[in-house]
Amino acid sequence: MRIDEFTEKVLPLSERLIRFAGSFLKEREDARDVVQDVLMTLWEKRGELERIDLPGAFAMRMVRNRCLDRIKRGRLVPLSREAEARMASWRSAEEDHSEVRDTDVLVRRLMASLPEQQRTVIHLRDVEQLEFEEMAAITGMNVNALRVCLSRARKQVREELLKIWEHEERRGKNMAREVL
C-alpha cells in the first residue's frame, strides 16, 4: 500500500478509532496514544492491509485489543461501576441542572456504566453506526449474539433512564408541594 492509499483509506478512521478507544480508557490522551500506536503498526504492515477485506474493522479490532491489553497490564485501571456511579453523582451535584437533565449526557453516562461487552456493542452500533457484519469482525462475536447483546444493552440504558426521569418527576412534584 502506497502512502497516498494509506492516507486515503486508513487515516480518515482516526477520529472513529479515538472515540472507540475512549469508550474503554476514559482519558482522551490515552485513547490517542493507543490509536497512534495502532496507526504506526498499520503503516509498518501496510503491505498486508491490501489482503484484508474490512480494513476499518481490522483497525477497530486492533484498537480494542490494545485497550484491553493496557487495562490488563494494569497501566490503566478502568473505574468500577460503583466508583463511576459515585463520581457521576458527585459531578451531577456540581453541574447545572439543565445539563444533568440533558438526555444525551444521561445516555452517555449510562452507556459508560454498562459491562465492557455491552458498552462496546452499543458504541459500535449506535455511536459509530456500523453494520452487524463489521461489528462481528471487530468483536469476534456472531451476528445473533451481537443482536442479543445490543438488545440487552439498550434495555438496560432505557430502564435506567426511565428510573432517573421518574425520580426527577417525583422530586419536582415534592418541591412543588413544598412551595405551594
RAWO-V393903 format. One line per field, one symbol per residue. ss: DSSP state (h for helix, s for strand, l for the rest). burial: # if it has 24 or more other C-alpha atoms within 12 Angstrom, else .. Layout:
ss = ???
burial = ???
This chain:
ss = llhhhhhhhlhhhhhhhhhhhhhhhllhhhhhhhhhhhhhhhhhlhhhhlllllhhhhhhhhhhhhhhhhhhhlllllllhhhhhhhhhhhhhhllhhhhhlhhhhhhhhhhlllhhhhhhhhhhhhllllhhhhhhhhlllhhhhhhhhhhhhhhhhhhhhhhhhhhhhhhhhhhhhhl
burial = .....#...##.##.###########...###.######..##..#..#.....##############.........#.....................#.....####################..#.#.#.#######.....#..##..##.##...#...................
